[in-house]
Amino acid sequence: MLALLSTGKAHYGYEIMDQANHATLTDSQIDAAVVYRTLRELEEAGCVTSQWQPGAGGPHRRMYEVTEVGRQHLQDWLIVLDRHSQRLREFVAQNHLT
């Protein structure tokens, strides 16, 4: 979610959920309740801020924006994920069935 918010491709919950589902990081659809709960937790942690804005011809939407704390948290996670990715590549290479 932080990655999507930091790219500017998503700004509100449904948009974030839609983009995350298209990012194919998982084989199953992401539940809306999980998205909104995670956004609330990220806001409580200071990683995102939000405010209500009028929707385009519809109801108001809570628009989210990543903070500097959120950007740093994302960078920290990218380092961790890169290390895990390398370890997984090594594991696959060592255990590749021929």
Steps between C-alpha positions, in 0.01 A plus 500: 500500500784737578657425163175573319446821694857613441464459122185709492306226319252461785358745749194342659412156634324349199770630266770353723321165512453496122865586430624248758292226341649588160854497642467119530692476825255233609292234327180602678298820506576743779208549737371858534488468880872414501580803286311743723629344823858521370453862389368586847802329660738680264337830591529426872870423445550833321574338162199655325264789550144520378222749447147487365451649155194521277467212256456559129121507490474257791560475872799651676813288500778476753812589304833365627847642459830342603712694750877523526479240780309276260756548225780402738301198621452394138873535429582291808259227384643504148843423646354212703307366200807522279696289751219243518479494122873428471477220757206346315689512168795328666272236652338428165837481326635258762192278492405518136378164374640399164 
